[in-house]
Amino acid sequence: MIFFLFIVFLLVAYLIGHRIFVHRKTFTGTAKLYGKTAIVTGGNTGIGKATAAELATRGARVILACRSKQRGEAAAQEIRMETGNDAVIFMQLDLASQKSIRSFVETFLKAEPRLDLLINNAALAAPGRTEDGIGMILGVNHIGPFLLTNLLLERLKECAPSRVVNVSSCGHDLGTIDFDCINTHKKLALGSSDTELFRAYTHSKLCNVLFTHELAKRLEGTSVTLRVCNISELARDINEWHTHIIKAIISKFWATDPVSGAQTTLYCALQENIEHLSGRYFSDCQLVQVKPEARDDGIAKKLWDVSEKLCGMA
């Protein structure tokens, strides 16, 4: 509990200071996306929905990859009406099920000839395990996007130049990778207390950064590039646990609407002339240097190998 309260204090200090001293940037690029196809996971709500709507406004064919059919179809309809773009489609995807991920990819590849942009936006902070016995936070926030991206890589290469954007958060700075815990328990942290769930969440966000770093290295020489970005909607993934306290604090001091929160995702997806920055981390529409652990080649490679085993790719 002391650790939890300390984290609350840090968040309050960060959010108040950031709000006072930092002016949030807006993506101002004018790229058009006619003839392009994008997948946005978790595109039925919040920043994911705002991102999908902007891509649709620019002419893209947008696939909302969501777990809930009802919410996904409703969001697709709303975006079609809002943007006048009829090519906004729901496809069911549950990142807590590797069977669902493989089924989604099979359906997508049969139905869609192109993939120009993959935005791994969906995430959560909840206890329990996935259908495959992996800790829910590890499974949904890292292993699911890892598998999804790898299964779609050939299509991305065929349609190059193409991009992958992995959505992380500033919480990755508090994360670390305990490989013994992953290998033994298939989790990022033990326990289901508020403290341990928060720790696991920050570890998963570090996984996003390391995954991006490693995949960018593996794709050198291709025209598929990657970015990882910080989102401003810090409360979006905190849903099942006692940290409604943090949500209340964030809402009080840092009320970010989804459109504002989506700006860095859009920058990473659409900004011109940043191909040479593949694998790098962006926050507030600008390049940011991450801590040494988040760009360590050895840790990134080890995480990749463990991830392959957990999703049956090894």
Phi, psi and chi 1 to 4 in degrees:
 res  aa     phi    psi   chi1   chi2   chi3   chi4
   1 MET       -  -36.1  179.5   56.3   70.2      -
   2 ILE   -61.9  -44.0  -67.4  175.3      -      -
   3 PHE   -61.1  -41.8  175.4   82.3      -      -
   4 PHE   -60.8  -46.2  175.7   72.2      -      -
   5 LEU   -64.7  -34.7  -67.1  174.2      -      -
   6 PHE   -63.9  -41.3  177.5   65.3      -      -
   7 ILE   -64.1  -41.4  -68.5  -60.2      -      -
   8 VAL   -58.6  -44.4  171.0      -      -      -
   9 PHE   -60.5  -45.5  170.7   77.9      -      -
  10 LEU   -61.7  -42.1  -71.5  178.7      -      -
  11 LEU   -64.0  -42.5  -83.6  171.9      -      -
  12 VAL   -60.6  -47.1  171.2      -      -      -
  13 ALA   -61.3  -44.7      -      -      -      -
  14 TYR   -64.4  -48.2  169.8   79.3      -      -
  15 LEU   -66.4  -42.0  -66.0  170.2      -      -
  16 ILE   -65.7  -46.2  -65.6  175.0      -      -
  17 GLY   -62.6  -41.8      -      -      -      -
  18 HIS   -65.4  -39.5 -158.5  -90.4      -      -
  19 ARG   -67.7  -37.6  179.3  161.6 -174.1  164.2
  20 ILE   -73.2  -42.9  -68.2  172.1      -      -
  21 PHE  -103.7  -14.3  -63.9  111.1      -      -
  22 VAL  -115.9  129.3  178.6      -      -      -
  23 HIS   -93.8  120.7  176.3   68.2      -      -
  24 ARG   -67.6  133.3 -166.2  179.6  -56.0  -78.7
  25 LYS   -85.9  154.4  -68.4 -178.0  172.3   61.1
  26 THR  -118.3  135.9  -60.6      -      -      -
  27 PHE   -70.9  126.3  174.2   60.2      -      -
  28 THR  -115.2    9.8   57.9      -      -      -
  29 GLY   -63.5  154.7      -      -      -      -
  30 THR  -114.2   18.3   58.3      -      -      -
  31 ALA   -57.5  135.9      -      -      -      -
  32 LYS  -103.2  150.2  -61.7  -59.8 -179.2 -176.2
  33 LEU  -123.9   24.4  -59.7  174.6      -      -
  34 TYR   -62.3  131.2  -62.3  103.9      -      -
  35 GLY    85.7   -0.7      -      -      -      -
  36 LYS  -103.6  151.1  -53.8  -70.7 -173.1 -178.7
  37 THR  -122.2  135.3  -61.7      -      -      -
  38 ALA  -128.4  144.5      -      -      -      -
  39 ILE  -111.0  132.5  -66.6  174.2      -      -
  40 VAL  -125.0  112.8 -178.5      -      -      -
  41 THR   -77.5  144.5   68.1      -      -      -
  42 GLY    62.8   33.9      -      -      -      -
  43 GLY   -83.9   11.2      -      -      -      -
  44 ASN   -94.0   -5.6   62.8  -58.7      -      -
  45 THR  -155.9  159.7 -172.0      -      -      -
  46 GLY    57.0 -139.0      -      -      -      -
  47 ILE   -62.5  -36.8  -74.6  175.2      -      -
  48 GLY   -61.3  -42.9      -      -      -      -
  49 LYS   -67.4  -41.5 -174.9  178.8  178.2 -176.6
  50 ALA   -63.2  -39.0      -      -      -      -
  51 THR   -63.6  -48.1  -59.5      -      -      -
  52 ALA   -60.5  -40.6      -      -      -      -
  53 ALA   -63.6  -40.7      -      -      -      -
  54 GLU   -67.5  -39.4 -178.9   60.9   25.8      -
  55 LEU   -62.9  -40.8  -61.4  177.8      -      -
  56 ALA   -65.2  -40.2      -      -      -      -
  57 THR   -58.7  -34.5  -62.7      -      -      -
  58 ARG   -84.9    3.5  -67.7  168.6 -177.9  -98.7
  59 GLY   102.1    1.9      -      -      -      -
  60 ALA   -73.1  153.6      -      -      -      -
  61 ARG   -84.7  120.9 -178.4  175.2  179.1   83.1
  62 VAL  -118.0  127.6 -178.2      -      -      -
  63 ILE  -102.6  117.7  -49.0  -60.1      -      -
  64 LEU   -87.8  108.5  -56.3 -174.8      -      -
  65 ALA   -96.9  101.9      -      -      -      -
  66 CYS  -136.4  156.4  -43.7      -      -      -
  67 ARG   -75.0  -44.9 -178.7 -179.0   59.3  179.0
  68 SER   -85.8  117.9  169.3      -      -      -
  69 LYS   -63.7  -43.2 -179.6  177.3 -179.6 -179.3
  70 GLN   -62.1  -49.6  179.7  179.7   -0.9      -
  71 ARG   -71.2  -34.7  -68.7 -166.0  -66.5  -90.2
  72 GLY   -67.2  -44.4      -      -      -      -
  73 GLU   -67.8  -36.1  -70.8 -177.4  -20.5      -
  74 ALA   -65.9  -41.5      -      -      -      -
  75 ALA   -65.9  -41.3      -      -      -      -
  76 ALA   -60.4  -42.9      -      -      -      -
  77 GLN   -63.3  -43.3  175.7   64.6   17.0      -
  78 GLU   -62.6  -42.5  -71.3  171.2   11.8      -
  79 ILE   -67.6  -39.7  -65.8  172.7      -      -
  80 ARG   -60.1  -44.4  -73.2 -166.2  -64.5  -93.6
  81 MET   -68.3  -39.5  -66.3  179.6   63.2      -
  82 GLU   -69.6  -37.6  173.8 -172.4  -31.8      -
  83 THR  -102.3  -16.6   65.0      -      -      -
  84 GLY    75.1   10.4      -      -      -      -
  85 ASN  -101.2  112.5 -177.1  -15.6      -      -
  86 ASP   -79.2   -8.2  -70.8  -27.2      -      -
  87 ALA   -92.6   50.2      -      -      -      -
  88 VAL  -118.3  116.5  179.2      -      -      -
  89 ILE  -127.7  140.2  -59.9  163.3      -      -
  90 PHE   -91.4  134.2  161.2   76.6      -      -
  91 MET  -132.3  133.0  -73.1 -170.0 -175.6      -
  92 GLN   -73.9  132.7 -164.5  158.1   35.2      -
  93 LEU  -149.1  123.4  169.3   66.5      -      -
  94 ASP  -114.7  108.2 -177.6   -2.5      -      -
  95 LEU   -70.4   -8.6  -70.2  169.3      -      -
  96 ALA   -88.6    8.1      -      -      -      -
  97 SER  -138.9  113.8  165.1      -      -      -
  98 GLN   -66.7  -28.5  -67.4 -179.7   20.9      -
  99 LYS   -63.0  -43.8  179.1 -179.9  178.4 -178.9
 100 SER   -64.0  -40.3  173.4      -      -      -
 101 ILE   -61.7  -46.5  -65.1  168.7      -      -
 102 ARG   -66.3  -36.5  -66.2  178.7 -175.2  -82.6
 103 SER   -66.5  -42.2  176.0      -      -      -
 104 PHE   -58.7  -48.0  168.9   85.6      -      -
 105 VAL   -62.4  -42.5  171.4      -      -      -
 106 GLU   -60.5  -45.6 -178.1 -179.7    0.1      -
 107 THR   -63.9  -44.7  -60.4      -      -      -
 108 PHE   -62.9  -47.4  174.1   82.5      -      -
 109 LEU   -65.1  -30.8  -67.0  177.8      -      -
 110 LYS   -74.3  -35.4  -73.8  179.7  178.8  178.1
 111 ALA   -92.2  -28.0      -      -      -      -
 112 GLU  -119.9  121.6  -58.6  -68.3  -24.5      -
 113 PRO   -77.8  -15.9   28.0  -34.4      -      -
 114 ARG  -126.7  153.9  -63.7 -163.7   60.6   83.3
 115 LEU  -148.9  110.7  178.8   57.3      -      -
 116 ASP  -105.7  -21.7  -56.4  -85.6      -      -
 117 LEU  -151.0  124.5  179.4   59.2      -      -
 118 LEU  -118.4  121.0  170.1   61.1      -      -
 119 ILE  -114.7  108.0  -61.6 -179.4      -      -
 120 ASN   -85.5   88.0  -71.7  -48.1      -      -
 121 ASN  -100.4  -32.3  165.3   81.1      -      -
 122 ALA   -66.3  143.3      -      -      -      -
 123 ALA  -164.8  166.2      -      -      -      -
 124 LEU  -153.0  172.6   52.1   69.4      -      -
 125 ALA  -138.3   89.1      -      -      -      -
 126 ALA  -145.1  152.9      -      -      -      -
 127 PRO   -76.7  178.8   30.7  -36.1      -      -
 128 GLY    98.0 -171.2      -      -      -      -
 129 ARG  -130.4  157.3  -69.4 -173.7  178.8  -91.2
 130 THR   -76.5  175.2   69.3      -      -      -
 131 GLU   -57.7  -25.5 -179.2 -179.4  -72.5      -
 132 ASP   -97.0    8.9  -52.2  -75.8      -      -
 133 GLY    83.0   13.0      -      -      -      -
 134 ILE   -95.5  145.6  -60.0  169.1      -      -
 135 GLY   -49.6  136.3      -      -      -      -
 136 MET   -57.1  -43.9 -173.6   65.4   72.2      -
 137 ILE   -67.5  -45.0  -66.2  171.7      -      -
 138 LEU   -62.2  -44.2  171.7   61.5      -      -
 139 GLY   -66.7  -46.4      -      -      -      -
 140 VAL   -80.2  -40.3  171.5      -      -      -
 141 ASN   -83.5  -24.2  -65.1    6.6      -      -
 142 HIS  -127.1  -58.0  170.5   60.5      -      -
 143 ILE   -62.5  -41.2  -62.8  -60.3      -      -
 144 GLY   -59.6  -54.6      -      -      -      -
 145 PRO   -62.2  -33.8  -24.8   34.1      -      -
 146 PHE   -59.7  -49.8  176.7   90.0      -      -
 147 LEU   -66.1  -46.9  176.8   59.4      -      -
 148 LEU   -56.3  -48.5  176.8   67.0      -      -
 149 THR   -62.7  -45.3  -56.8      -      -      -
 150 ASN   -63.9  -37.6  -85.3  -76.7      -      -
 151 LEU   -70.4  -20.6  -67.3  176.4      -      -
 152 LEU  -101.2    0.9  -69.2  169.4      -      -
 153 LEU   -61.7  -41.7  -89.1 -176.5      -      -
 154 GLU   -62.4  -39.1  -71.5  -53.4  -48.3      -
 155 ARG   -67.7  -38.8 -177.6   58.2   54.0   84.7
 156 LEU   -62.0  -40.2  -75.1  161.6      -      -
 157 LYS   -66.4  -41.0  -69.5  176.8 -178.1  177.4
 158 GLU   -62.3  -30.9  -68.3  169.3    3.6      -
 159 CYS  -101.9   10.2  -60.7      -      -      -
 160 ALA   -58.4  148.6      -      -      -      -
 161 PRO   -73.7  131.5   26.3  -33.7      -      -
 162 SER  -137.5  167.1   53.2      -      -      -
 163 ARG  -137.5  151.0  -66.4 -173.6 -175.4 -175.3
 164 VAL  -121.7  131.1  177.7      -      -      -
 165 VAL  -118.8  120.0  179.0      -      -      -
 166 ASN  -102.6  124.1  -67.0  -38.7      -      -
 167 VAL   -90.3  118.6  177.1      -      -      -
 168 SER  -112.0 -151.1 -177.1      -      -      -
 169 SER  -159.8  169.2   84.1      -      -      -
 170 CYS   -63.6  -16.6   61.7      -      -      -
 171 GLY   -60.9  -18.9      -      -      -      -
 172 HIS   -61.6  -24.6   82.9  -87.3      -      -
 173 ASP   -63.3  -26.1 -101.2  -24.1      -      -
 174 LEU   -91.4   -5.1  -61.7  172.7      -      -
 175 GLY   -87.1  161.7      -      -      -      -
 176 THR  -151.0  167.4 -170.5      -      -      -
 177 ILE  -115.3  115.7  -52.5  -62.3      -      -
 178 ASP  -100.9   95.2 -176.8  -16.6      -      -
 179 PHE   -67.6  -30.0  -73.6  104.4      -      -
 180 ASP   -62.7  -41.9  -72.2  -22.3      -      -
 181 CYS   -65.4  -42.0 -171.9      -      -      -
 182 ILE   -64.3  -47.6  -65.2  175.7      -      -
 183 ASN   -68.0  -35.4  -72.5  -37.6      -      -
 184 THR   -85.8  -41.7  -57.0      -      -      -
 185 HIS  -116.1   -5.0  -57.4  -74.8      -      -
 186 LYS    56.4   36.7  -62.4 -176.5  180.0 -179.4
 187 LYS  -138.2  161.8  -63.0 -177.3   71.1  175.3
 188 LEU   -89.8  -20.5  -70.8  166.5      -      -
 189 ALA  -158.9  151.2      -      -      -      -
 190 LEU   -90.4  157.9  -61.3  179.0      -      -
 191 GLY    88.9  165.9      -      -      -      -
 192 SER  -127.6   17.5   56.7      -      -      -
 193 SER   -70.5  165.8   67.7      -      -      -
 194 ASP   -55.1  -43.4  -61.5  -23.2      -      -
 195 THR   -60.6  -48.2  -61.7      -      -      -
 196 GLU   -69.6  -36.4  -65.9  -53.2  -38.0      -
 197 LEU   -66.0  -40.4  -72.7  170.9      -      -
 198 PHE   -64.9  -42.1 -173.6   84.0      -      -
 199 ARG   -60.2  -47.2  -78.2  176.2  172.3  162.5
 200 ALA   -60.3  -38.9      -      -      -      -
 201 TYR   -62.5  -46.3  176.8   77.0      -      -
 202 THR   -64.6  -37.0   62.8      -      -      -
 203 HIS   -62.5  -39.6  -58.5  -21.6      -      -
 204 SER   -65.7  -34.8   75.2      -      -      -
 205 LYS   -70.7  -31.0  -64.2  -67.6   98.1  179.6
 206 LEU   -67.2  -37.3  177.3   58.0      -      -
 207 CYS   -57.2  -40.8  -72.1      -      -      -
 208 ASN   -58.4  -42.6  -61.9  152.5      -      -
 209 VAL   -68.1  -44.2 -179.8      -      -      -
 210 LEU   -67.6  -38.4  -71.7  163.6      -      -
 211 PHE   -60.5  -44.8  168.4   44.6      -      -
 212 THR   -62.2  -43.7  -54.1      -      -      -
 213 HIS   -59.1  -47.9  177.0   83.7      -      -
 214 GLU   -70.5  -43.8  176.6   65.0   17.0      -
 215 LEU   -65.9  -35.4 -176.0   54.4      -      -
 216 ALA   -60.9  -39.3      -      -      -      -
 217 LYS   -64.1  -42.7  -73.1  178.9   57.6 -177.6
 218 ARG   -69.0  -23.3  -69.0  170.5 -179.8 -104.4
 219 LEU  -100.0    9.1  -68.5  174.2      -      -
 220 GLU   -58.4  136.2  -73.2  178.5    0.3      -
 221 GLY    93.3   -9.4      -      -      -      -
 222 THR  -102.8  178.1   73.6      -      -      -
 223 SER  -107.1   24.0  -66.8      -      -      -
 224 VAL  -100.3  118.8 -178.8      -      -      -
 225 THR  -119.6  158.2   55.8      -      -      -
 226 LEU  -128.8  151.0  -65.7   94.1      -      -
 227 ARG  -138.3  152.8  -44.6  -74.3  178.1  -70.3
 228 VAL  -122.3  138.5   60.9      -      -      -
 229 CYS  -132.3  153.3   66.4      -      -      -
 230 ASN   -87.2  134.5  169.5   39.9      -      -
 231 ILE   -99.0  156.2   61.6  165.2      -      -
 232 SER   -95.5  -13.2  -59.0      -      -      -
 233 GLU   -85.7   68.3 -164.7 -179.2   32.5      -
 234 LEU   -61.1  -25.3  -64.4  176.1      -      -
 235 ALA   -86.6   -4.9      -      -      -      -
 236 ARG   -65.5  -32.1   69.2  164.9 -164.6  165.6
 237 ASP   -95.8   -5.0  -54.7  -35.9      -      -
 238 ILE   -92.4   99.8  -56.2  171.0      -      -
 239 ASN  -131.7  -35.4   44.8   25.7      -      -
 240 GLU   -97.0  -13.8  -64.8  -66.8  -22.3      -
 241 TRP  -118.2 -179.3   35.6  -59.7      -      -
 242 HIS   -62.7   -8.2 -170.8   67.6      -      -
 243 THR   -80.5   30.4   44.0      -      -      -
 244 HIS   -59.5  -21.5  -69.0  -61.2      -      -
 245 ILE   -59.7  -46.9  -63.5  170.9      -      -
 246 ILE   -63.9  -40.9  -66.6 -179.9      -      -
 247 LYS   -57.5  -43.7  -92.4 -168.3  166.6 -177.0
 248 ALA   -63.9  -40.4      -      -      -      -
 249 ILE   -64.4  -45.7  -67.5  168.2      -      -
 250 ILE   -62.1  -43.9  -68.1  169.0      -      -
 251 SER   -62.9  -34.3  -62.2      -      -      -
 252 LYS   -71.2  -46.1  172.7   71.7  174.0  175.9
 253 PHE  -104.2  -13.8  -66.8  107.1      -      -
 254 TRP  -147.9   59.1 -167.8 -119.7      -      -
 255 ALA   -75.2   97.6      -      -      -      -
 256 THR  -101.3  121.4  -59.5      -      -      -
 257 ASP   -75.6  154.3   65.4  -81.2      -      -
 258 PRO   -56.7  -37.3  -28.5   36.9      -      -
 259 VAL   -62.3  -45.3  172.5      -      -      -
 260 SER   -64.1  -41.3  -63.9      -      -      -
 261 GLY   -65.2  -24.2      -      -      -      -
 262 ALA   -83.6   -6.4      -      -      -      -
 263 GLN   -62.6  -40.4  -64.5  -53.1  -59.1      -
 264 THR   -72.3  -35.4  -57.9      -      -      -
 265 THR   -58.8  -45.6  -57.4      -      -      -
 266 LEU   -65.1  -38.4  -67.0  167.5      -      -
 267 TYR   -59.8  -48.7  179.5   93.1      -      -
 268 CYS   -63.9  -33.0  -69.3      -      -      -
 269 ALA   -79.0  -33.4      -      -      -      -
 270 LEU  -123.6  -16.3  -56.4  176.3      -      -
 271 GLN   -61.3  134.9  178.2   63.8   31.8      -
 272 GLU   -80.6  155.4  -62.8  177.4  -12.4      -
 273 ASN    63.0   35.4  -58.8  -41.1      -      -
 274 ILE  -121.4   17.7   59.1  170.4      -      -
 275 GLU   -58.5  -33.5  -73.7   74.2   17.0      -
 276 HIS   -72.1   -7.0   62.9  -68.4      -      -
 277 LEU  -103.2   28.2  -63.2  174.4      -      -
 278 SER   -61.1  136.1 -174.2      -      -      -
 279 GLY    88.9   -2.7      -      -      -      -
 280 ARG   -92.7  168.6  -58.3  -65.6  -62.9  -82.7
 281 TYR  -108.4  135.6 -179.4   88.9      -      -
 282 PHE  -125.7  143.1  -69.3   78.8      -      -
 283 SER  -142.5  135.9 -179.7      -      -      -
 284 ASP    53.5   44.2 -157.1   23.6      -      -
 285 CYS    60.6   31.5  -63.3      -      -      -
 286 GLN  -149.3  154.6   57.4 -169.2  -15.8      -
 287 LEU   -68.4  136.0 -178.8   66.3      -      -
 288 VAL  -131.9  137.4  173.9      -      -      -
 289 GLN   -80.8  129.8 -179.6   70.0  -70.3      -
 290 VAL   -91.7  167.1  -65.7      -      -      -
 291 LYS   -65.5  158.3   64.1 -179.8 -177.9  177.9
 292 PRO   -53.0  -40.5  -29.5   36.6      -      -
 293 GLU   -61.8  -31.4 -176.3 -178.6   -1.9      -
 294 ALA   -78.6   -7.2      -      -      -      -
 295 ARG  -130.5   23.6   46.9 -170.4  162.7   90.3
 296 ASP   -81.7  118.8 -175.5  -74.3      -      -
 297 ASP   -60.2  -40.0  -70.3  -14.4      -      -
 298 GLY   -66.2  -43.8      -      -      -      -
 299 ILE   -66.5  -41.8  -63.8  174.3      -      -
 300 ALA   -63.1  -41.6      -      -      -      -
 301 LYS   -66.8  -41.6  172.1   62.6  165.8   57.2
 302 LYS   -64.6  -41.4 -170.6  172.6 -178.1  178.7
 303 LEU   -63.2  -39.3  178.7   63.6      -      -
 304 TRP   -59.9  -46.4 -177.8  -78.1      -      -
 305 ASP   -63.3  -43.1  -67.8  -18.9      -      -
 306 VAL   -64.8  -40.4  169.8      -      -      -
 307 SER   -64.2  -41.7  -58.1      -      -      -
 308 GLU   -57.7  -41.4  -78.8 -170.1  -33.7      -
 309 LYS   -66.5  -40.3  -68.7  177.3 -176.9  177.9
 310 LEU   -70.5  -20.5  -73.4  174.9      -      -
 311 CYS  -114.3   16.8   60.8      -      -      -
 312 GLY    71.2   24.8      -      -      -      -
 313 MET   -96.2  -14.1  -71.0  178.3   54.3      -
 314 ALA   -72.2      -      -      -      -      -
